[in-house]
Amino acid sequence: MTETISPARETDAPTVLRGRPSPEGANIRTWIGFKHFVYLVEQAVLQWLIDRGAGAGTLFHEHGLGVRITDCSVQLPAVLLLDDEVDARVAARDDGRLDVRLTAVRDGAEVTVLRGKVAFALVRERTADRYRPAPPALARWEVAEPVEPEPLAVAAGEPVEAVLATEPGSYLWSWRAPYFYCHYSDTVQHSGFVRALEEVVDRFLADRGISVGRLLRERSWIPVVSRVALRLHAPARMEETIHTVFTVREIMRGVMFDARMDCHVLRDGALVPVATARILHGYAIAAGEGAGTLAELDDGVVRALLGDRP
C-alpha cells in the first residue's frame, strides 16, 4: 500500500489507505492468499498510528515503544485478486480495538473483501536506546510487558510431543524463529505467526497425503480460507524453537474444516504458550463439473483431516 487518502492527525477520524496486494500472495492463478489479506490489515493499522502523529518508527526511536499487534480476527467474504486496488478503512472502537474493512471494486460496485478487528499494544522494548511515555493521543495503548500465561510442565527427558500433541490427529512442527520473522531486533511479530500458520497448514496437509499440489492436480481444488484469528500470548524471541501443534477441530457442513494452531517455547523446563490461531479452511472447484462452488469433503479427505495418514 502506498497512498494515504485520509486527513492526517485527526484522532477521531478513520484512516483510509489505498494500495494493492503483493504479487507474492498470488500463488494459485491470480487469487490472493489469506496471509496477504492480513498483511494489508497490518499496513493499515500502522498508517492509523501515523495519522495520529506517531508511526511505529517514531514510537520506537523517540519513545522506546514497540507496536505489537496482539490479536487479529478477520472474515474474508469475497476473493481478492492480483490487480485489485484495495481501500482499507480503520476506525477505533470504544474498547480500544480497531475495526478494519478492506474493499475492492467489482463491476463498478464496491465489494467488501475483509472485515476484521485488531488489538494492539505499545510495549517498552528492551532493545530501544531510550524511553518516554507514549504521546497523549496513544497513551491508552501503552502497557507493561505482557505477563506470560501459565506454562505446561515438562518432566526431565519427556519429549515435547508427549505434552503438546495429545489430541487425536494432532500434528507437531518445530521451527527456529528466524530474524526475518521478528521486529525490534528481538521478538517474533504478528506477521511471523501468520506465516507460520500458512506453513503449518501446508505441512499438515502434505503429511496427511492431501497436499495442496496434489488436490490441485487431481481434483482442481483451490484452497479457500474464510476466517482467520490469531492471538499472541507472550513474546517468542529470535532464534528460539517454536513448537507448533495443528489440529482439525471440526468438519463443518461437509465443506470446511475448522482448525487450531498452538505455539509454545520451552523455557526452564516448561512450555510457555506464545500464540494461538484458528482457521476455517475449505476448497473451491476451479474446473469441470461444479466449477465455482465449494468442494464437498469426501470420506477419504475427512479421514485424512481428522488423523488417518495414508
HELIX and SHEET records of a PDB file:
HELIX    1   1 PRO A   23  GLY A   25  5                                   3    
HELIX    2   2 PHE A   34  ASP A   51  1                                  18    
HELIX    3   3 ALA A   56  HIS A   63  1                                   8    
HELIX    4   4 PRO A  136  TRP A  141  5                                   6    
HELIX    5   5 VAL A  160  LEU A  164  1                                   5    
HELIX    6   6 TYR A  179  TYR A  181  5                                   3    
HELIX    7   7 HIS A  190  ASP A  207  1                                  18    
HELIX    8   8 VAL A  212  ARG A  219  1                                   8    
HELIX    9   9 ASP A  299  LEU A  306  1                                   8    
SHEET    1   A 9 GLU A   3  THR A   4  0                                        
SHEET    2   A 9 THR A  15  GLY A  19 -1                                        
SHEET    3   A 9 VAL A  86  ALA A  92 -1                                        
SHEET    4   A 9 LEU A  98  ARG A 106 -1                                        
SHEET    5   A 9 ALA A 109  ARG A 124 -1                                        
SHEET    6   A 9 LEU A  65  GLN A  75 -1                                        
SHEET    7   A 9 TRP A 221  LEU A 232 -1                                        
SHEET    8   A 9 ALA A 270  ILE A 285 -1                                        
SHEET    9   A 9 LEU A 152  ALA A 153 -1                                        
SHEET    1   B 6 GLU A   3  THR A   4  0                                        
SHEET    2   B 6 THR A  15  GLY A  19 -1                                        
SHEET    3   B 6 VAL A  86  ALA A  92 -1                                        
SHEET    4   B 6 LEU A  98  ARG A 106 -1                                        
SHEET    5   B 6 ALA A 109  ARG A 124 -1                                        
SHEET    6   B 6 GLU A 142  VAL A 143  1                                        
SHEET    1   C11 GLU A   3  THR A   4  0                                        
SHEET    2   C11 THR A  15  GLY A  19 -1                                        
SHEET    3   C11 VAL A  86  ALA A  92 -1                                        
SHEET    4   C11 LEU A  98  ARG A 106 -1                                        
SHEET    5   C11 ALA A 109  ARG A 124 -1                                        
SHEET    6   C11 LEU A  65  GLN A  75 -1                                        
SHEET    7   C11 TRP A 221  LEU A 232 -1                                        
SHEET    8   C11 ALA A 270  ILE A 285 -1                                        
SHEET    9   C11 MET A 256  ARG A 267 -1                                        
SHEET   10   C11 THR A 241  MET A 252 -1                                        
SHEET   11   C11 TYR A 171  ARG A 176 -1                                        
SHEET    1   D 2 CYS A 182  HIS A 183  0                                        
SHEET    2   D 2 THR A 187  VAL A 188 -1                                        
END                                                                             
